[in-house]
Amino acid sequence: MKVRVDPDLCIACGLCVEICPGVFELSGDFAEVREGADCSEFGCCEEAAEACPTGAIEIS
């Protein structure tokens, strides 16, 4: 399972980092997926995607 944050939609509210800190981190003006992070190892990616107020998190 792969996860991506669309930097054009992200407003860097930090909710994804709060919900799933093992996968997401804030980097300047938007959130990013931590290097090497794999959503299949964490049970919180879907929750973070659903909670994102702008729908910037894509899971495939």
mmCIF file of the N, C-alpha and C atoms, coordinates in Angstrom:
data_MODEL
# 
_entry.id   MODEL 
# 
loop_
_atom_site.group_PDB 
_atom_site.id 
_atom_site.type_symbol 
_atom_site.label_atom_id 
_atom_site.label_alt_id 
_atom_site.label_comp_id 
_atom_site.label_asym_id 
_atom_site.label_entity_id 
_atom_site.label_seq_id 
_atom_site.pdbx_PDB_ins_code 
_atom_site.Cartn_x 
_atom_site.Cartn_y 
_atom_site.Cartn_z 
_atom_site.occupancy 
_atom_site.B_iso_or_equiv 
_atom_site.pdbx_formal_charge 
_atom_site.auth_seq_id 
_atom_site.auth_comp_id 
_atom_site.auth_asym_id 
_atom_site.auth_atom_id 
_atom_site.pdbx_PDB_model_num 
ATOM 1   N N  . MET A 1 1  ? 0.846   -1.172 0.000  1.00 0.00 ? 1  MET A N  1 
ATOM 2   C CA . MET A 1 1  ? 0.000   0.000  0.000  1.00 0.00 ? 1  MET A CA 1 
ATOM 3   C C  . MET A 1 1  ? 0.896   1.242  0.000  1.00 0.00 ? 1  MET A C  1 
ATOM 4   N N  . LYS A 1 2  ? 0.643   2.120  -0.954 1.00 0.00 ? 2  LYS A N  1 
ATOM 5   C CA . LYS A 1 2  ? 1.433   3.348  -1.060 1.00 0.00 ? 2  LYS A CA 1 
ATOM 6   C C  . LYS A 1 2  ? 0.587   4.538  -0.657 1.00 0.00 ? 2  LYS A C  1 
ATOM 7   N N  . VAL A 1 3  ? 1.256   5.521  -0.082 1.00 0.00 ? 3  VAL A N  1 
ATOM 8   C CA . VAL A 1 3  ? 0.567   6.741  0.338  1.00 0.00 ? 3  VAL A CA 1 
ATOM 9   C C  . VAL A 1 3  ? 1.317   7.939  -0.228 1.00 0.00 ? 3  VAL A C  1 
ATOM 10  N N  . ARG A 1 4  ? 0.545   8.965  -0.565 1.00 0.00 ? 4  ARG A N  1 
ATOM 11  C CA . ARG A 1 4  ? 1.123   10.180 -1.138 1.00 0.00 ? 4  ARG A CA 1 
ATOM 12  C C  . ARG A 1 4  ? 0.352   11.373 -0.599 1.00 0.00 ? 4  ARG A C  1 
ATOM 13  N N  . VAL A 1 5  ? 1.062   12.476 -0.386 1.00 0.00 ? 5  VAL A N  1 
ATOM 14  C CA . VAL A 1 5  ? 0.419   13.726 0.011  1.00 0.00 ? 5  VAL A CA 1 
ATOM 15  C C  . VAL A 1 5  ? 0.541   14.691 -1.157 1.00 0.00 ? 5  VAL A C  1 
ATOM 16  N N  . ASP A 1 6  ? -0.584  15.209 -1.612 1.00 0.00 ? 6  ASP A N  1 
ATOM 17  C CA . ASP A 1 6  ? -0.579  16.182 -2.695 1.00 0.00 ? 6  ASP A CA 1 
ATOM 18  C C  . ASP A 1 6  ? -0.223  17.546 -2.105 1.00 0.00 ? 6  ASP A C  1 
ATOM 19  N N  . PRO A 1 7  ? 0.973   18.075 -2.420 1.00 0.00 ? 7  PRO A N  1 
ATOM 20  C CA . PRO A 1 7  ? 1.397   19.342 -1.822 1.00 0.00 ? 7  PRO A CA 1 
ATOM 21  C C  . PRO A 1 7  ? 0.541   20.534 -2.249 1.00 0.00 ? 7  PRO A C  1 
ATOM 22  N N  . ASP A 1 8  ? -0.156  20.402 -3.375 1.00 0.00 ? 8  ASP A N  1 
ATOM 23  C CA . ASP A 1 8  ? -1.021  21.495 -3.825 1.00 0.00 ? 8  ASP A CA 1 
ATOM 24  C C  . ASP A 1 8  ? -2.299  21.596 -2.996 1.00 0.00 ? 8  ASP A C  1 
ATOM 25  N N  . LEU A 1 9  ? -2.719  20.484 -2.402 1.00 0.00 ? 9  LEU A N  1 
ATOM 26  C CA . LEU A 1 9  ? -3.929  20.471 -1.581 1.00 0.00 ? 9  LEU A CA 1 
ATOM 27  C C  . LEU A 1 9  ? -3.638  20.616 -0.094 1.00 0.00 ? 9  LEU A C  1 
ATOM 28  N N  . CYS A 1 10 ? -2.466  20.190 0.336  1.00 0.00 ? 10 CYS A N  1 
ATOM 29  C CA . CYS A 1 10 ? -2.128  20.167 1.759  1.00 0.00 ? 10 CYS A CA 1 
ATOM 30  C C  . CYS A 1 10 ? -2.012  21.579 2.324  1.00 0.00 ? 10 CYS A C  1 
ATOM 31  N N  . ILE A 1 11 ? -2.580  21.760 3.519  1.00 0.00 ? 11 ILE A N  1 
ATOM 32  C CA . ILE A 1 11 ? -2.498  23.057 4.205  1.00 0.00 ? 11 ILE A CA 1 
ATOM 33  C C  . ILE A 1 11 ? -1.626  22.970 5.464  1.00 0.00 ? 11 ILE A C  1 
ATOM 34  N N  . ALA A 1 12 ? -0.938  21.866 5.633  1.00 0.00 ? 12 ALA A N  1 
ATOM 35  C CA . ALA A 1 12 ? -0.012  21.658 6.755  1.00 0.00 ? 12 ALA A CA 1 
ATOM 36  C C  . ALA A 1 12 ? -0.678  21.845 8.114  1.00 0.00 ? 12 ALA A C  1 
ATOM 37  N N  . CYS A 1 13 ? -1.891  21.324 8.253  1.00 0.00 ? 13 CYS A N  1 
ATOM 38  C CA . CYS A 1 13 ? -2.580  21.448 9.543  1.00 0.00 ? 13 CYS A CA 1 
ATOM 39  C C  . CYS A 1 13 ? -1.981  20.516 10.588 1.00 0.00 ? 13 CYS A C  1 
ATOM 40  N N  . GLY A 1 14 ? -1.301  19.459 10.141 1.00 0.00 ? 14 GLY A N  1 
ATOM 41  C CA . GLY A 1 14 ? -0.619  18.552 11.063 1.00 0.00 ? 14 GLY A CA 1 
ATOM 42  C C  . GLY A 1 14 ? -1.483  17.425 11.606 1.00 0.00 ? 14 GLY A C  1 
ATOM 43  N N  . LEU A 1 15 ? -2.716  17.332 11.177 1.00 0.00 ? 15 LEU A N  1 
ATOM 44  C CA . LEU A 1 15 ? -3.603  16.289 11.682 1.00 0.00 ? 15 LEU A CA 1 
ATOM 45  C C  . LEU A 1 15 ? -3.080  14.899 11.318 1.00 0.00 ? 15 LEU A C  1 
ATOM 46  N N  . CYS A 1 16 ? -2.562  14.728 10.113 1.00 0.00 ? 16 CYS A N  1 
ATOM 47  C CA . CYS A 1 16 ? -2.033  13.424 9.705  1.00 0.00 ? 16 CYS A CA 1 
ATOM 48  C C  . CYS A 1 16 ? -0.830  13.026 10.562 1.00 0.00 ? 16 CYS A C  1 
ATOM 49  N N  . VAL A 1 17 ? -0.004  13.993 10.910 1.00 0.00 ? 17 VAL A N  1 
ATOM 50  C CA . VAL A 1 17 ? 1.166   13.727 11.754 1.00 0.00 ? 17 VAL A CA 1 
ATOM 51  C C  . VAL A 1 17 ? 0.711   13.320 13.151 1.00 0.00 ? 17 VAL A C  1 
ATOM 52  N N  . GLU A 1 18 ? -0.317  13.973 13.647 1.00 0.00 ? 18 GLU A N  1 
ATOM 53  C CA . GLU A 1 18 ? -0.857  13.651 14.970 1.00 0.00 ? 18 GLU A CA 1 
ATOM 54  C C  . GLU A 1 18 ? -1.448  12.239 14.988 1.00 0.00 ? 18 GLU A C  1 
ATOM 55  N N  . ILE A 1 19 ? -2.145  11.874 13.917 1.00 0.00 ? 19 ILE A N  1 
ATOM 56  C CA . ILE A 1 19 ? -2.797  10.568 13.846 1.00 0.00 ? 19 ILE A CA 1 
ATOM 57  C C  . ILE A 1 19 ? -1.806  9.454  13.524 1.00 0.00 ? 19 ILE A C  1 
ATOM 58  N N  . CYS A 1 20 ? -0.864  9.725  12.649 1.00 0.00 ? 20 CYS A N  1 
ATOM 59  C CA . CYS A 1 20 ? 0.023   8.675  12.143 1.00 0.00 ? 20 CYS A CA 1 
ATOM 60  C C  . CYS A 1 20 ? 1.473   9.186  12.024 1.00 0.00 ? 20 CYS A C  1 
ATOM 61  N N  . PRO A 1 21 ? 2.128   9.456  13.145 1.00 0.00 ? 21 PRO A N  1 
ATOM 62  C CA . PRO A 1 21 ? 3.468   10.045 13.111 1.00 0.00 ? 21 PRO A CA 1 
ATOM 63  C C  . PRO A 1 21 ? 4.549   9.136  12.531 1.00 0.00 ? 21 PRO A C  1 
ATOM 64  N N  . GLY A 1 22 ? 4.291   7.850  12.465 1.00 0.00 ? 22 GLY A N  1 
ATOM 65  C CA . GLY A 1 22 ? 5.269   6.949  11.874 1.00 0.00 ? 22 GLY A CA 1 
ATOM 66  C C  . GLY A 1 22 ? 5.342   7.044  10.364 1.00 0.00 ? 22 GLY A C  1 
ATOM 67  N N  . VAL A 1 23 ? 4.332   7.663  9.765  1.00 0.00 ? 23 VAL A N  1 
ATOM 68  C CA . VAL A 1 23 ? 4.261   7.762  8.308  1.00 0.00 ? 23 VAL A CA 1 
ATOM 69  C C  . VAL A 1 23 ? 4.416   9.205  7.819  1.00 0.00 ? 23 VAL A C  1 
ATOM 70  N N  . PHE A 1 24 ? 3.804   10.148 8.528  1.00 0.00 ? 24 PHE A N  1 
ATOM 71  C CA . PHE A 1 24 ? 3.779   11.532 8.051  1.00 0.00 ? 24 PHE A CA 1 
ATOM 72  C C  . PHE A 1 24 ? 4.654   12.446 8.901  1.00 0.00 ? 24 PHE A C  1 
ATOM 73  N N  . GLU A 1 25 ? 5.169   13.499 8.254  1.00 0.00 ? 25 GLU A N  1 
ATOM 74  C CA . GLU A 1 25 ? 5.925   14.539 8.947  1.00 0.00 ? 25 GLU A CA 1 
ATOM 75  C C  . GLU A 1 25 ? 5.663   15.864 8.244  1.00 0.00 ? 25 GLU A C  1 
ATOM 76  N N  . LEU A 1 26 ? 5.746   16.948 8.999  1.00 0.00 ? 26 LEU A N  1 
ATOM 77  C CA . LEU A 1 26 ? 5.587   18.270 8.407  1.00 0.00 ? 26 LEU A CA 1 
ATOM 78  C C  . LEU A 1 26 ? 6.915   18.724 7.842  1.00 0.00 ? 26 LEU A C  1 
ATOM 79  N N  . SER A 1 27 ? 6.847   19.313 6.658  1.00 0.00 ? 27 SER A N  1 
ATOM 80  C CA . SER A 1 27 ? 8.049   19.790 5.983  1.00 0.00 ? 27 SER A CA 1 
ATOM 81  C C  . SER A 1 27 ? 7.730   21.132 5.349  1.00 0.00 ? 27 SER A C  1 
ATOM 82  N N  . GLY A 1 28 ? 7.964   22.184 6.083  1.00 0.00 ? 28 GLY A N  1 
ATOM 83  C CA . GLY A 1 28 ? 7.675   23.514 5.545  1.00 0.00 ? 28 GLY A CA 1 
ATOM 84  C C  . GLY A 1 28 ? 6.197   23.771 5.410  1.00 0.00 ? 28 GLY A C  1 
ATOM 85  N N  . ASP A 1 29 ? 5.746   23.973 4.186  1.00 0.00 ? 29 ASP A N  1 
ATOM 86  C CA . ASP A 1 29 ? 4.366   24.372 3.918  1.00 0.00 ? 29 ASP A CA 1 
ATOM 87  C C  . ASP A 1 29 ? 3.403   23.217 3.711  1.00 0.00 ? 29 ASP A C  1 
ATOM 88  N N  . PHE A 1 30 ? 3.883   21.972 3.833  1.00 0.00 ? 30 PHE A N  1 
ATOM 89  C CA . PHE A 1 30 ? 2.995   20.830 3.641  1.00 0.00 ? 30 PHE A CA 1 
ATOM 90  C C  . PHE A 1 30 ? 3.546   19.606 4.355  1.00 0.00 ? 30 PHE A C  1 
ATOM 91  N N  . ALA A 1 31 ? 2.691   18.597 4.473  1.00 0.00 ? 31 ALA A N  1 
ATOM 92  C CA . ALA A 1 31 ? 3.101   17.333 5.081  1.00 0.00 ? 31 ALA A CA 1 
ATOM 93  C C  . ALA A 1 31 ? 3.718   16.448 4.007  1.00 0.00 ? 31 ALA A C  1 
ATOM 94  N N  . GLU A 1 32 ? 4.565   15.543 4.443  1.00 0.00 ? 32 GLU A N  1 
ATOM 95  C CA . GLU A 1 32 ? 5.192   14.587 3.538  1.00 0.00 ? 32 GLU A CA 1 
ATOM 96  C C  . GLU A 1 32 ? 5.141   13.203 4.160  1.00 0.00 ? 32 GLU A C  1 
ATOM 97  N N  . VAL A 1 33 ? 5.319   12.213 3.319  1.00 0.00 ? 33 VAL A N  1 
ATOM 98  C CA . VAL A 1 33 ? 5.444   10.844 3.792  1.00 0.00 ? 33 VAL A CA 1 
ATOM 99  C C  . VAL A 1 33 ? 6.907   10.638 4.169  1.00 0.00 ? 33 VAL A C  1 
ATOM 100 N N  . ARG A 1 34 ? 7.141   10.114 5.355  1.00 0.00 ? 34 ARG A N  1 
ATOM 101 C CA . ARG A 1 34 ? 8.506   9.852  5.795  1.00 0.00 ? 34 ARG A CA 1 
ATOM 102 C C  . ARG A 1 34 ? 9.199   8.909  4.823  1.00 0.00 ? 34 ARG A C  1 
ATOM 103 N N  . GLU A 1 35 ? 10.454  9.160  4.559  1.00 0.00 ? 35 GLU A N  1 
ATOM 104 C CA . GLU A 1 35 ? 11.222  8.320  3.652  1.00 0.00 ? 35 GLU A CA 1 
ATOM 105 C C  . GLU A 1 35 ? 11.225  6.881  4.153  1.00 0.00 ? 35 GLU A C  1 
ATOM 106 N N  . GLY A 1 36 ? 10.875  5.980  3.274  1.00 0.00 ? 36 GLY A N  1 
ATOM 107 C CA . GLY A 1 36 ? 10.846  4.560  3.617  1.00 0.00 ? 36 GLY A CA 1 
ATOM 108 C C  . GLY A 1 36 ? 9.614   4.096  4.367  1.00 0.00 ? 36 GLY A C  1 
ATOM 109 N N  . ALA A 1 37 ? 8.698   5.009  4.678  1.00 0.00 ? 37 ALA A N  1 
ATOM 110 C CA . ALA A 1 37 ? 7.486   4.626  5.410  1.00 0.00 ? 37 ALA A CA 1 
ATOM 111 C C  . ALA A 1 37 ? 6.576   3.798  4.512  1.00 0.00 ? 37 ALA A C  1 
ATOM 112 N N  . ASP A 1 38 ? 5.990   2.782  5.089  1.00 0.00 ? 38 ASP A N  1 
ATOM 113 C CA . ASP A 1 38 ? 5.097   1.885  4.362  1.00 0.00 ? 38 ASP A CA 1 
ATOM 114 C C  . ASP A 1 38 ? 3.788   1.779  5.142  1.00 0.00 ? 38 ASP A C  1 
ATOM 115 N N  . CYS A 1 39 ? 2.705   2.198  4.525  1.00 0.00 ? 39 CYS A N  1 
ATOM 116 C CA . CYS A 1 39 ? 1.409   2.191  5.203  1.00 0.00 ? 39 CYS A CA 1 
ATOM 117 C C  . CYS A 1 39 ? 0.972   0.806  5.645  1.00 0.00 ? 39 CYS A C  1 
ATOM 118 N N  . SER A 1 40 ? 1.433   -0.225 4.980  1.00 0.00 ? 40 SER A N  1 
ATOM 119 C CA . SER A 1 40 ? 1.020   -1.567 5.370  1.00 0.00 ? 40 SER A CA 1 
ATOM 120 C C  . SER A 1 40 ? 1.582   -1.948 6.740  1.00 0.00 ? 40 SER A C  1 
ATOM 121 N N  . GLU A 1 41 ? 2.588   -1.224 7.211  1.00 0.00 ? 41 GLU A N  1 
ATOM 122 C CA . GLU A 1 41 ? 3.162   -1.470 8.538  1.00 0.00 ? 41 GLU A CA 1 
ATOM 123 C C  . GLU A 1 41 ? 2.433   -0.706 9.639  1.00 0.00 ? 41 GLU A C  1 
ATOM 124 N N  . PHE A 1 42 ? 1.617   0.242  9.255  1.00 0.00 ? 42 PHE A N  1 
ATOM 125 C CA . PHE A 1 42 ? 0.915   1.085  10.224 1.00 0.00 ? 42 PHE A CA 1 
ATOM 126 C C  . PHE A 1 42 ? -0.583  0.984  9.990  1.00 0.00 ? 42 PHE A C  1 
ATOM 127 N N  . GLY A 1 43 ? -1.343  0.982  11.039 1.00 0.00 ? 43 GLY A N  1 
ATOM 128 C CA . GLY A 1 43 ? -2.790  0.877  10.903 1.00 0.00 ? 43 GLY A CA 1 
ATOM 129 C C  . GLY A 1 43 ? -3.495  2.207  10.906 1.00 0.00 ? 43 GLY A C  1 
ATOM 130 N N  . CYS A 1 44 ? -2.765  3.276  10.694 1.00 0.00 ? 44 CYS A N  1 
ATOM 131 C CA . CYS A 1 44 ? -3.362  4.599  10.851 1.00 0.00 ? 44 CYS A CA 1 
ATOM 132 C C  . CYS A 1 44 ? -3.434  5.414  9.559  1.00 0.00 ? 44 CYS A C  1 
ATOM 133 N N  . CYS A 1 45 ? -2.925  4.900  8.457  1.00 0.00 ? 45 CYS A N  1 
ATOM 134 C CA . CYS A 1 45 ? -2.909  5.678  7.207  1.00 0.00 ? 45 CYS A CA 1 
ATOM 135 C C  . CYS A 1 45 ? -4.311  6.015  6.719  1.00 0.00 ? 45 CYS A C  1 
ATOM 136 N N  . GLU A 1 46 ? -5.200  5.034  6.756  1.00 0.00 ? 46 GLU A N  1 
ATOM 137 C CA . GLU A 1 46 ? -6.565  5.280  6.301  1.00 0.00 ? 46 GLU A CA 1 
ATOM 138 C C  . GLU A 1 46 ? -7.256  6.316  7.176  1.00 0.00 ? 46 GLU A C  1 
ATOM 139 N N  . GLU A 1 47 ? -7.024  6.219  8.481  1.00 0.00 ? 47 GLU A N  1 
ATOM 140 C CA . GLU A 1 47 ? -7.623  7.198  9.405  1.00 0.00 ? 47 GLU A CA 1 
ATOM 141 C C  . GLU A 1 47 ? -7.110  8.601  9.106  1.00 0.00 ? 47 GLU A C  1 
ATOM 142 N N  . ALA A 1 48 ? -5.812  8.728  8.848  1.00 0.00 ? 48 ALA A N  1 
ATOM 143 C CA . ALA A 1 48 ? -5.232  10.035 8.526  1.00 0.00 ? 48 ALA A CA 1 
ATOM 144 C C  . ALA A 1 48 ? -5.814  10.576 7.225  1.00 0.00 ? 48 ALA A C  1 
ATOM 145 N N  . ALA A 1 49 ? -5.972  9.714  6.223  1.00 0.00 ? 49 ALA A N  1 
ATOM 146 C CA . ALA A 1 49 ? -6.532  10.142 4.940  1.00 0.00 ? 49 ALA A CA 1 
ATOM 147 C C  . ALA A 1 49 ? -7.969  10.613 5.093  1.00 0.00 ? 49 ALA A C  1 
ATOM 148 N N  . GLU A 1 50 ? -8.753  9.882  5.878  1.00 0.00 ? 50 GLU A N  1 
ATOM 149 C CA . GLU A 1 50 ? -10.153 10.256 6.098  1.00 0.00 ? 50 GLU A CA 1 
ATOM 150 C C  . GLU A 1 50 ? -10.273 11.554 6.889  1.00 0.00 ? 50 GLU A C  1 
ATOM 151 N N  . ALA A 1 51 ? -9.322  11.796 7.791  1.00 0.00 ? 51 ALA A N  1 
ATOM 152 C CA . ALA A 1 51 ? -9.379  13.006 8.627  1.00 0.00 ? 51 ALA A CA 1 
ATOM 153 C C  . ALA A 1 51 ? -8.836  14.237 7.938  1.00 0.00 ? 51 ALA A C  1 
ATOM 154 N N  . CYS A 1 52 ? -8.100  14.078 6.856  1.00 0.00 ? 52 CYS A N  1 
ATOM 155 C CA . CYS A 1 52 ? -7.485  15.224 6.170  1.00 0.00 ? 52 CYS A CA 1 
ATOM 156 C C  . CYS A 1 52 ? -8.575  16.186 5.684  1.00 0.00 ? 52 CYS A C  1 
ATOM 157 N N  . PRO A 1 53 ? -8.553  17.441 6.136  1.00 0.00 ? 53 PRO A N  1 
ATOM 158 C CA . PRO A 1 53 ? -9.621  18.370 5.781  1.00 0.00 ? 53 PRO A CA 1 
ATOM 159 C C  . PRO A 1 53 ? -9.650  18.767 4.301  1.00 0.00 ? 53 PRO A C  1 
ATOM 160 N N  . THR A 1 54 ? -8.554  18.569 3.589  1.00 0.00 ? 54 THR A N  1 
ATOM 161 C CA . THR A 1 54 ? -8.519  18.943 2.175  1.00 0.00 ? 54 THR A CA 1 
ATOM 162 C C  . THR A 1 54 ? -8.454  17.746 1.242  1.00 0.00 ? 54 THR A C  1 
ATOM 163 N N  . GLY A 1 55 ? -8.418  16.540 1.792  1.00 0.00 ? 55 GLY A N  1 
ATOM 164 C CA . GLY A 1 55 ? -8.341  15.348 0.959  1.00 0.00 ? 55 GLY A CA 1 
ATOM 165 C C  . GLY A 1 55 ? -7.015  15.211 0.234  1.00 0.00 ? 55 GLY A C  1 
ATOM 166 N N  . ALA A 1 56 ? -5.954  15.705 0.841  1.00 0.00 ? 56 ALA A N  1 
ATOM 167 C CA . ALA A 1 56 ? -4.628  15.712 0.201  1.00 0.00 ? 56 ALA A CA 1 
ATOM 168 C C  . ALA A 1 56 ? -3.904  14.366 0.253  1.00 0.00 ? 56 ALA A C  1 
ATOM 169 N N  . ILE A 1 57 ? -4.391  13.444 1.062  1.00 0.00 ? 57 ILE A N  1 
ATOM 170 C CA . ILE A 1 57 ? -3.708  12.156 1.228  1.00 0.00 ? 57 ILE A CA 1 
ATOM 171 C C  . ILE A 1 57 ? -4.341  11.118 0.313  1.00 0.00 ? 57 ILE A C  1 
ATOM 172 N N  . GLU A 1 58 ? -3.512  10.526 -0.537 1.00 0.00 ? 58 GLU A N  1 
ATOM 173 C CA . GLU A 1 58 ? -3.973  9.507  -1.478 1.00 0.00 ? 58 GLU A CA 1 
ATOM 174 C C  . GLU A 1 58 ? -3.338  8.176  -1.116 1.00 0.00 ? 58 GLU A C  1 
ATOM 175 N N  . ILE A 1 59 ? -4.147  7.135  -1.029 1.00 0.00 ? 59 ILE A N  1 
ATOM 176 C CA . ILE A 1 59 ? -3.650  5.790  -0.720 1.00 0.00 ? 59 ILE A CA 1 
ATOM 177 C C  . ILE A 1 59 ? -3.990  4.892  -1.900 1.00 0.00 ? 59 ILE A C  1 
ATOM 178 N N  . SER A 1 60 ? -2.988  4.139  -2.340 1.00 0.00 ? 60 SER A N  1 
ATOM 179 C CA . SER A 1 60 ? -3.236  3.204  -3.455 1.00 0.00 ? 60 SER A CA 1 
ATOM 180 C C  . SER A 1 60 ? -2.629  1.860  -3.171 1.00 0.00 ? 60 SER A C  1 
# 
